[in-house]
Amino acid sequence: MTEATPLSPQSILVLGAGELGLPVLRNLARVAKRAPGCRISVLLRDSTINTQEPAKKTEIDGLRDLGIQMVAADLVNDSIDQLAEVFARFDRVIGCAGMVAGPETPMKLATAALRSGVKRYFPWQFGVDYDVIGRGSPQDLFDAQLDVRELLRAQDKTEWVIISTGMFTSFLFEPMFGVVDFENDTLNALGSLENSVTLTTPDDIGVLTAEIVFYEPRWRDEILYLAGDTVTYGEVANLLERALGRPFKRNVWTVPYLLQELEKDPTHPIKKYRAVFAQGRGVAWPKADTFNARQSIPVTTAEQWVRQHLAHR
């Protein structure tokens, strides 16, 4: 991406500093050097800001070293009005806290953002294409995300940008997800071996989100798509064999089978995700059409991730 004229200064508040929030914050601080006068802040609980737990304290100190300011508030326990009062001090708010208090969290934060009058809001929608999946899917949390989209689209005072990233790359290979069974060297395809899934690492999302936030001319009321990779489950089996140097059996968990499994345990979150991904709608898009491809920004492919993180297995 070519570097243009100096960027406009912004006051940016990031909600949360977890798996996604940390790389977003670090990259915002990096890109903000091109925008003199820009201020980056992170909203955290007071107990987190003042933690003495070594690993978390190291993270917080690292953010301070980058010039990131700490803002104390509680996304779970503070009211919408209390959060709106905090958000009003900034012109950009970026949600990176996930569903910290359950499915109502995204709507609570979006309502607070609109009530605050913030100029631009990036909601926690770093995932699949909820519009394509639609209401009533096996994963009921997705309906809450659609509620947020309807709320944002129904107003014209706060600009919004949604960043769709697909699944975090690491999650596809988590033993609890069950798609890759390392103990039995088996790939359990969701729906079919031809079904696709889009994958992006949190580090890449951090890089790309920072570029999107500062991009000129800015996007308004739009959905942008990212992809580290878009692969079929059959291709995942092939790349595992190449990277790990051993054969993997292919197995298919059909949609009827996964829905039956969900009926036996209807509150199981992983079974909900398996069923919705098996249906194959809104969970993948061509990499060539993404922001990172159009801007020629390098990202981590699924095979690169496996070689970096799993080749020692």
C-alpha positions in Angstrom: 0.0 0.0 0.0 1.5 3.3 -1.0 1.9 5.9 1.7 -0.1 9.0 1.0 -0.1 12.4 2.5 -0.1 12.7 6.3 -3.2 11.2 7.8 -5.8 13.2 9.8 -5.4 13.0 13.6 -8.0 10.9 15.4 -8.9 10.1 18.9 -9.5 6.3 19.0 -10.9 4.1 21.7 -10.4 0.3 21.5 -12.7 -1.8 23.7 -10.6 -4.6 25.2 -7.1 -5.9 24.9 -7.4 -9.6 24.4 -6.6 -12.0 21.5 -7.7 -9.4 18.9 -7.5 -6.2 20.9 -3.8 -6.4 21.5 -2.8 -6.7 17.8 -5.3 -4.0 16.8 -3.8 -1.6 19.5 -0.2 -2.3 18.5 -0.9 -1.7 14.9 -3.0 1.4 15.5 -0.1 2.8 17.5 2.3 2.0 14.5 0.1 3.6 11.9 -0.8 6.5 14.1 2.8 7.7 13.7 1.7 8.9 10.2 -1.0 11.0 11.8 0.6 13.6 14.2 -1.7 14.4 17.0 -3.5 11.1 17.0 -4.4 9.6 20.3 -5.0 5.8 20.9 -6.7 4.7 24.1 -7.9 1.3 25.4 -10.9 0.7 27.7 -10.2 -1.9 30.4 -11.5 -2.7 33.9 -9.7 -0.8 36.6 -8.5 -4.2 38.0 -6.9 -5.0 34.7 -5.2 -1.7 34.4 -3.7 -2.1 37.8 -3.1 -5.8 37.7 0.0 -7.4 39.3 -0.4 -10.7 37.4 2.9 -10.9 35.6 1.9 -11.7 32.1 -1.0 -9.2 31.9 1.1 -6.5 33.6 3.7 -7.0 30.9 1.0 -6.5 28.2 -0.3 -3.4 29.9 3.2 -1.9 30.4 3.9 -2.7 26.7 0.8 -0.8 25.6 1.8 2.2 27.8 5.3 2.1 26.2 3.6 2.5 22.8 1.9 5.7 24.1 -1.5 4.1 24.5 -3.6 5.6 27.2 -5.7 3.6 29.7 -9.4 4.3 30.2 -11.1 2.6 33.1 -14.7 1.3 32.6 -16.6 -2.0 32.8 -18.4 -3.2 29.6 -20.3 -5.8 31.7 -21.4 -3.8 34.7 -21.5 -0.2 33.5 -24.8 1.0 32.1 -25.4 2.1 28.5 -25.4 5.7 29.6 -22.2 5.3 31.6 -20.5 3.8 28.6 -21.9 6.4 26.3 -20.3 9.1 28.5 -16.9 7.5 28.1 -17.3 6.9 24.3 -18.3 10.6 23.8 -14.7 11.6 24.5 -13.5 10.0 21.3 -14.3 10.2 17.6 -13.6 6.6 16.8 -14.6 3.5 18.8 -13.5 0.0 17.9 -15.1 -3.0 19.5 -12.6 -5.8 20.3 -14.1 -7.3 23.4 -16.2 -10.0 21.9 -19.3 -11.2 23.7 -17.9 -10.6 27.2 -21.3 -10.7 28.9 -23.2 -12.9 26.5 -25.2 -12.3 23.3 -26.6 -8.9 24.5 -23.1 -7.3 24.7 -22.8 -6.3 21.0 -26.2 -4.5 21.1 -25.4 -2.8 24.4 -22.1 -1.4 23.0 -23.6 -0.4 19.7 -26.4 1.4 21.6 -23.9 3.2 23.8 -21.9 4.2 20.7 -24.9 5.7 19.0 -26.0 7.4 22.2 -22.6 8.9 22.6 -22.6 10.6 19.3 -19.2 9.1 18.3 -18.5 9.9 14.7 -17.4 6.4 13.6 -18.0 3.0 15.1 -16.4 -0.4 14.3 -18.5 -3.0 16.0 -17.4 -6.4 17.2 -18.3 -8.2 13.9 -14.9 -9.7 13.2 -16.2 -13.0 11.9 -18.6 -14.4 9.3 -21.1 -12.7 7.0 -24.2 -12.7 9.2 -26.3 -11.2 6.4 -25.7 -14.2 4.2 -26.2 -16.7 7.0 -29.5 -15.0 8.0 -31.6 -15.4 11.1 -32.5 -18.7 12.8 -29.1 -20.4 12.1 -27.8 -23.1 14.4 -25.6 -20.5 16.1 -28.2 -18.3 17.8 -25.5 -15.7 18.8 -25.4 -14.7 15.1 -29.0 -13.2 15.4 -27.6 -10.8 18.0 -25.1 -9.6 15.4 -27.8 -9.1 12.9 -29.7 -7.0 15.4 -26.6 -4.7 15.6 -26.4 -4.4 11.9 -30.1 -3.4 11.7 -29.6 -0.8 14.5 -26.6 0.8 12.7 -28.3 0.8 9.3 -31.4 2.5 10.7 -29.5 5.7 11.6 -27.3 8.2 9.8 -25.5 10.1 12.5 -22.7 7.7 13.3 -20.7 6.2 10.5 -20.0 2.5 10.8 -17.6 0.0 9.3 -17.9 -3.7 9.7 -14.8 -5.9 9.1 -15.5 -9.5 8.2 -12.6 -11.8 8.8 -13.9 -15.3 8.7 -12.7 -17.7 11.4 -9.6 -17.0 13.4 -7.0 -19.3 11.7 -6.0 -21.0 15.0 -9.6 -22.0 15.8 -9.8 -24.4 12.8 -7.0 -26.4 14.3 -8.2 -26.3 18.0 -8.7 -29.9 19.2 -12.0 -28.8 20.9 -13.4 -27.7 17.5 -12.9 -31.3 16.3 -12.3 -30.5 12.6 -8.6 -31.7 12.9 -8.2 -34.8 15.0 -4.5 -35.0 15.6 -4.7 -38.1 17.8 -6.2 -40.1 14.9 -4.7 -38.0 12.0 -8.2 -37.3 10.7 -9.8 -34.3 9.0 -13.5 -34.1 9.8 -15.0 -31.9 7.1 -18.0 -29.8 8.1 -20.7 -30.5 5.5 -18.5 -31.8 2.7 -14.8 -31.8 1.7 -15.7 -29.2 -0.9 -17.1 -26.7 1.6 -14.9 -23.6 2.1 -13.9 -21.6 5.1 -12.2 -18.2 5.3 -9.4 -17.9 7.9 -7.5 -14.9 9.2 -5.0 -14.6 12.1 -5.6 -12.0 14.8 -2.2 -10.5 14.0 -3.2 -10.0 10.4 -6.6 -8.6 11.4 -4.7 -6.1 13.6 -2.5 -4.9 10.7 -5.4 -4.6 8.3 -7.8 -3.0 10.8 -5.3 -0.3 11.5 -4.9 0.4 7.8 -8.7 0.5 7.3 -9.2 2.9 10.3 -6.8 5.4 8.8 -7.5 4.7 5.1 -8.3 7.8 3.0 -10.9 8.4 1.6 -12.6 6.7 4.5 -15.3 4.1 4.2 -18.7 4.9 5.5 -21.5 2.5 6.4 -19.8 -0.4 4.6 -18.7 -4.0 5.1 -15.1 -4.8 4.3 -13.8 -8.4 3.8 -10.4 -9.8 4.9 -9.0 -13.2 4.3 -5.7 -14.8 5.2 -6.8 -17.8 3.2 -10.0 -19.3 1.9 -9.7 -23.1 1.7 -11.9 -26.2 1.3 -11.7 -28.8 4.0 -10.2 -31.1 1.4 -7.4 -28.6 0.9 -6.9 -28.4 4.6 -6.2 -32.1 4.7 -3.8 -31.8 1.8 -1.8 -28.9 3.5 -1.7 -30.8 6.8 -0.1 -33.7 4.9 2.4 -31.5 3.2 3.3 -29.5 6.3 3.4 -32.4 8.8 4.7 -35.1 6.5 2.1 -37.8 7.3 -1.2 -38.9 5.9 -4.5 -37.7 7.1 -7.8 -39.6 6.7 -10.8 -37.7 5.4 -14.1 -37.9 7.1 -17.3 -35.9 6.5 -19.6 -34.7 9.2 -22.8 -34.0 7.3 -25.3 -31.3 8.1 -28.0 -33.8 9.2 -25.4 -35.5 11.5 -24.3 -32.2 13.0 -27.9 -31.0 13.5 -28.7 -34.3 15.2 -25.7 -33.9 17.5 -26.8 -30.4 18.3 -30.3 -31.6 19.2 -28.8 -34.0 21.8 -26.9 -31.0 23.4 -28.7 -27.8 22.2 -26.7 -25.4 24.4 -23.2 -26.7 23.3 -21.5 -23.7 21.7 -19.0 -25.7 19.6 -21.8 -27.9 18.2 -23.6 -24.7 17.2 -20.5 -23.5 15.3 -19.9 -26.8 13.6 -23.5 -27.0 12.3 -23.6 -23.4 11.0 -20.2 -23.8 9.2 -21.3 -27.1 7.7 -24.2 -25.3 6.0 -21.6 -23.4 4.0 -23.3 -20.0 3.8 -21.6 -16.8 4.7 -18.5 -18.4 6.1 -16.2 -18.0 3.1 -15.4 -15.5 0.3 -12.8 -15.3 -2.5 -9.5 -14.0 -1.2 -9.1 -12.0 -4.4 -12.0 -9.8 -3.5 -10.7 -8.8 -0.1 -9.2 -5.5 1.2 -5.8 -7.1 1.8 -5.6 -8.5 -1.7 -6.7 -5.2 -3.4 -4.0 -3.4 -1.3 -1.4 -6.1 -1.8 -0.9 -6.4 2.0 0.8 -9.8 2.8 -1.1 -12.1 5.1 -0.6 -15.6 6.6 -2.0 -18.5 4.7 -3.4 -21.6 6.4 -0.4 -23.7 5.3 2.1 -21.0 6.6 0.2 -21.0 9.9 0.4 -24.8 10.2 4.1 -24.8 9.4 4.8 -22.1 12.0 2.7 -23.5 14.8 2.1 -27.3 14.2 5.1 -28.6 12.4 6.7 -29.7 15.7 3.9 -32.0 16.5 
